[in-house]
Every structure is written in C-alpha cells, then in structure tokens.
Amino acid sequence: MQKNDKKKYALVALIVTLCVPLTACGGKKDEAPAMPEFYAIGEDQFPSISKILQFGEEIQFLQIGDTEESGEDAEEESSSSSTSSSSTSSSSTSSSQVESEPVSYQYSGFEAGNQAAEAYIKVLQVSQDGTLMDELCATVETTDFSEASGVAYVGKPSVTEEGTFRLEVQWEDDTCTITPSIELPPPPKEMTQLSVEEAVSTLEEYSAQSLGLPKDSMDEYTVIAEDGLVLVDGTVSFKLDVYDSSTKQVAGSYMITLDGSHIYRLDPVSRTVELIS
C-alpha cells in the first residue's frame, strides 16, 4: 500500500510542475499589441504614425495604459460597445480612449525620434487639418525639433466635444511616444463688476507715489468719479479725478476697468493713457 501511495504522490507533483509553465506562458496578456491605424477618441481621430510613415519591422511598439476594464461585466460591456462603434474601428485597428486614464503609444527603433516626430506632425498639418499648438492648446507657429528629446502638440477642434482633440508627441533618442486626449476649455470666469463706490475705494488704496501724485499720502487728495463710462483700449471703464484737497484742483485723472483688473493714468498734455496696474 505504501508503495502505491508514493506513486500517486509523484504523479500529482509531476502534473503540478507541468501546469505552472503552461499557465504562465499561455493567454492573451503576453501577446504583443497590434499597431493602431488611428488614434481615436469617440468620433475624433488622426491617422497613426505607423500608417503615415509606413515603417517596417525594425520599429518596436508598446501600448502604455489600457482602456479595457477587467471582469466578466466589463467583457460584456466591451463586446456590446464594440458593436456600436464598429463604424470607426472595424475597418482598422483603431485605438479608442474612452476613460479618464490616458493611453500612450510608444514606438522605438527610429534613427532619430525627433525627425520621425517632425515628419509625422508635418503630414498631419498638411493633410489632416492639424494645428501646431502649445500645452494649453494655443496656436504656435513653430516647434523646435532639433533637440534629441522634446515634445510637440498637434490638434484640431473636437467633433463632439467643446474642446480640442490633441496629440502629445514626445520624442527621446530613437523613440516617439504619442498620447491622444480631449482638452476641454477652462470654465469661463465669472464677470464681477465694481460699483462706483468700489472703484473710488480701489483707487484710494493705492499710494500717491504709485499714482504719480506729488504729495506723500492719499489722505491729502479726494477721489471723485465722473458721470458715465469711457472706453480705454476698447474696454469700458470708470473715469476718476483726483483733487488736491487743499487747492481743490485736479491733480490727476484715472480710469479703472469695470472688473477692477486694470488702472490707467491719463496724461493731460498728450491725452494718452499709461497702464499703472
């Protein structure tokens, strides 16, 4: 009986030993991801760098981040969403970023990453309505691609969002890393408007020296607001006169924008304004 038991134990040990490498080596997680033909978020897309530059097998590809959710529920959602979005992704290996975590696509093996980035962005500008921009999505004329490492941004207005569909193209040595995103505009600032009394108080808080007045203290002056509003550099503003309290003469005239963000001093001779703050 003991001899048979030993054989059973040996057989079980052999099965476990064989199963370990099979589990480690099998499955889709170890499969290399295919290079996408498009970088897409919703209906916004740009052709990928591999589609435009048409490079060969010497370029290695790595996808950083994952838009897929784990679990059986996520798999069911993924299969249903892939059916509804087949119009944008069925004909190609389209990369659709639908979660907040950004997904990046890294390509290595170029002779020079900066040259690959420059060539790719130029094609997007010419044939894809791409606009060269900075990190804040403001349009720029040029980007310096001469350094061995750097970053450039190219984008266009989003089709479905009130924002910009943008690619961040980062390069270093022989590598290019591309990250698509939807950049939404900053929320509008609330417009606060000063009352006449607040405009007078704002001017009184400045020192006499900063306003270009000859006396030492604003206590020696009286600030009076004129009726109506004036335009300064296209901006509606209050007009305030500063009187010398002893002589009752105007010592200076100033304009304050309605939101209090800028103060101008009027030159009485040239009738021009100087920005004080």
C-alpha positions, 0 to 999 in steps of 0.5 A: 500500500505504501508503495502505491501511495508514493506513486500517486504522490509523484504523479500529482507533483509531476502534473503540478510542475507541468501546469505552472509553465503552461499557465504562465506562458499561455493567454492573451496578456503576453501577446504583443499589441497590434499597431493602431491605424488611428488614434481615436477618441469617440468620433475624433481621430488622426491617422497613426504614425505607423500608417503615415510613415509606413515603417517596417519591422525594425520599429518596436511598439508598446501600448502604455495604459489600457482602456479595457476594464477587467471582469466578466461585466466589463467583457460584456460591456466591451463586446456590446460597445464594440458593436456600436462603434464598429463604424470607426474601428472595424475597418482598422485597428483603431485605438479608442480612449474612452476613460479618464486614464490616458493611453500612450503609444510608444514606438522605438527603433527610429534613427532619430525620434525627433525627425520621425516626430517632425515628419509625422506632425508635418503630414498631419498639418498638411493633410489632416487639418492639424494645428501646431499648438502649445500645452494649453492648446494655443496656436504656435507657429513653430516647434523646435525639433532639433533637440534629441528629446522634446515634445510637440502638440498637434490638434484640431477642434473636437467633433463632439466635444467643446474642446480640442482633440490633441496629440502629445508627441514626445520624442527621446533618442530613437523613440516617439511616444504619442498620447491622444486626449480631449482638452476641454476649455477652462470654465469661463470666469465669472464677470464681477463688476465694481460699483462706483463706490468700489472703484473710488475705494480701489483707487484710494488704496493705492499710494500717491507715489504709485499714482504719480501724485506729488504729495506723500499720502492719499489722505491729502487728495479726494477721489471723485468719479465722473458721470458715465463710462469711457472706453480705454483700449476698447474696454469700458471703464470708470473715469476718476479725478483726483483733487488736491484737497487743499487747492481743490484742483485736479491733480490727476485723472484715472480710469479703472476697468469695470472688473477692477483688473486694470488702472490707467493714468491719463496724461493731460498734455498728450491725452494718452493713457499709461497702464499703472496696474 
